[in-house]
Amino acid sequence: MNYITMLLGTALLFSGVSAQAQEGSGRHLGRPSPKQKKGPAKLSTYKIDQFAGRWQETSRQDSKTKAAIPVDDTFYIRFYNTTKADTKQGSSVVVTGAAEVLSDDYITTSASDFKIISLSGNEMVLDDENGAIHTFTKKDRFAYEVTTTPPVAVPDTAAAIIDLKPASLIKNWFAYRRNANPGVITNQTAIIRDLKITANTTGNNYKGTIEFSQSGKAIVKPCTIIITDNNAIIATDTNTWNVTIYKCDGQELILGKKGDIVYYFKNSN
């Protein structure tokens, strides 16, 4: 999982399509097991208020081999007693927004999603389902709160590849990171979690399935995607996301809206 940045850009247009919501399903399209397990979603065994406090990452390991991974972009997550969290990775800016516990023991912070492995009084273990397990220790203050080191500049994606051919777009995309301006994400914000683009219908029009969280529920719906230049409209029968595409090379997809939310997707095909 990479560090949190703030990317600029604007525009994203999406037109609607009728669909059925699968609320509270816990499904996460295009992600590896156990998210794709069969059977109904289980209610989480955790409550958001159990996570209240400051959590600083102290170690990281490979989710398959269990080998230690060097940590040079430490995660800092502060859960408030409400459905609010601050997330910071490495020297990037702090992202403030909504936090909630979803079915099947998934937790979403203001910038990242995780599978909850365990939680005790002073230790929290989370799986990012992108190859790493993160162990956090509860702190009274974060390390960065006692330093004056300026944050690293936001990387520029001006030179990024933007290949909008069907071969690069028709993938199972899962969001491994989000960036948002402070205060943008609320409990009512529809936050994209997965985007499965299945077919090119006509011209620059596509269809697929989108999973997003809103008001504490995981929702899966059919969607349409309309692309004009580097802008896109992703739409269901109830929600529309207007975004600018900053990168698309068949393996990574970065899209979002200036002053709002930027999503970082990886191909899980």
N, C-alpha and C positions, 0 to 999 in steps of 0.2 A: 504494500500500500504506500503510495507516494505522499509527499508532503502536501499540505493544503495551500492552495494559491488562490489568487483572485484574478480571473481573466475578464477582459473587457470585450464587448461585442454587443450587438443588439439584433433583435428580430426573431421571431419564430411564429409561424402561422399554422394552424391545424384545423381541419374540418371534421365534422362529427360523423359518427357511425353508430347505429344502434347496437347494444350489447347487453350482456348480463353481468352484473357485479358479483364477484365471489368475495364477500366481505369476511374479514377475519380468517381467511383461508390459510394464510401463512405460506402460500405458494410463491416461489421466487423463480421466474422463468429463466431458463438457460443456465442456472447455477448447478453446481454439483450436488450430489446426495450429501446430507439427508434432506435437503430442501425438496427434492423431487420424489420423496417417499410417498407410497400410496396410503390412502386412508384419510380420515378427517383430521384437521389440525387440532392440536391439543392446546388447551388453555395454558398460558404461561404460569409457571410456579413462582414467578417473581412479580413484584410491584415496583413501580418507578421510584417510590419514596425510599426503597431499600438501598438505592444507589446514591442518595444524597451525599454530597461532599466532593472533595478534590481527589482525583485518581491520576497518578503519574505512572507511566509505563516504566517498569524496571527490568524486564527481560522479554525476549522474543524467540520463538522457535519455529522450525519448519513443521507444518501441520502433519506431514506424512512421515518424515524421518525422525522427527523430534530433535533434530540437531539445532544447536544454538545459532541464532542469526544476529550479527552485530547490529546494534541500534544506533543509528546516526540521525534519526528523525523522530525522536521521542514523542509519543502521544501524551497529551494532557487533556483530561476530560473532567469538567466540573458539572455535576448534576445538582440542580437546585431542588428544593422541596416541591416545586411546581413542575409542570411538564416543560421545563426549559433546561438547556445545557449550553456550556461553552466548550468548544473543541479547538485544540491547537496541535499541530504536528510540526515538529522541528522548530525552525525559526520563522515559520509562516505566521500570518495574522490569526487572531482568535476569531472563530466563527460562532456567533450566538444565534440560537434558534430553538425549535421544538425538539423534545425528546420523549420517547414513549416505548413501552414494552409491548411487543406484539405476540401473537400466538406462536407456539412451538419454541418459546424461549429466545426470540430474536429481540434485539434492542436497537433502536435507531437514535443516534445523537444528532446534533445540529449539522454534522458534516459526514458521518460515516455510519454504516450498518454493521452489526456483529451478531454472531450466535453466542449466547451466554453459555459458557462452560461451567463456571462455578462462581459463587459469591460468598465471602465470609466477612467477618468484621473489618478486616484490614487488607484483604486481598480480593481482586477481581480478575477473572481469566476470561478472555473473549477471543473468539475465532473470527477472523475477517473473511473467511471462505475465499481468500485469494492467495492461500498458501502459507499463512502465518497465524500463529497463536500468540496473543499478547497478554502478558501478566502485568497487572497494575497494583500499586501499593497506595493506600490512602495516606494523604499528606495534609498537614495544616496549611502549608503554603507550597506553591509550585516553585521549582528551581528558577523559572524565568521571571517570577514575580520579585525576585531579589537581585536582578541584574538589569543593567541599562543597555545591554547589547541590542543594537537595532535589528529589526527583522530583515530577512533576506528579501531582495527585490522580487517582485512577481515575474516569472518567466514570460517571455514573449512567444506567442505561437504564430507569428506572422509568416514564418518560413515552413510551417507544418504542411504536410501533404493533405490535400482535400480532394480525394478521388470519390466522386459520387456515382460511379457506375454500379449497376446492380450487384456485381461480384463482390464489391467492397461493402455494400450496405446490407445485403440479405444475410444476416447473422443473428445469433443469439447474443444480445448485448446485456451485460449486467453492470450496474453502477457500483464502482468500487470506491468512489469518492465524490463529494459535492463541495462546492464553495459557494458562500452566500454572504452578502453584505449584512452587517449587524441589524437584527430586527426584522429581516425579510421573511424568515421561516417562522410560521406560527403553527398551532395545532390544526388550523383549518387549511393550511397550505397542502396542495396535492403534490407530493414528492415522488418523483419517478424512482423506481427501484430496479426494474428490468424492462427491456424493450426487445421484443422478438420480431424482427422484420422477416416476413415469410415469403413475399412475392412482389414482383413488379407488375402492377396492373396495367396502366397505360402511361406512356411518356415518363414523366418524373413522379408518378403516383405509385405508392406502395401500400400494402396492407400488412397487418401483423397483430400482435397482442402486447399489451402494456400492463405492467404491474406497478401500482403506486400505493402509497399510504396516505391516509387522510383521516383526521379526527379519531386516531387510535385504531383504524381498521386497515387491513391489507385488502386491496381491491384489484381484481384481474378482469380486463375487458378487451374486446377486439378494438383495433384502432386503424385509422388511415394516416398515412404520411404523405404530405405534398411538399415537394422540394422546388424552390425557385431560386436560381443562382446558389448562394451559400446559406439561404434561409429555409426554414422548414416549419410546417404546421403539423403537429401531432394531435389527433382528435379522437375522442370517444363520443358517446352520446351525451355525456355529462361534463366532460372537461376538455380544455384546449390548451396546448402549450405552444407558444410562439418562440422560436429559438433561432440563433445563428449557429452554423456549423463551423467550428474552429479547426477541427482535424478529423480526417476519416481516411484510414489507410488499410482497412480490412482487419486490423488487429486492435486498433484503439479508435474510439469515437468520442470527441469532445464537443459538446454543444451546450448552449445556454443563452442567457440574456443579460446584457449589461445592467448592473444595478439590481439584479435579481438573483438567480441561481445558475451556476455552471455545473454541468454533470460530466463526469469522467467515466466512460464505459470501456470494458474490455470484452473481446470476443471469446465466448466460451464454447464455440463449436468444436 
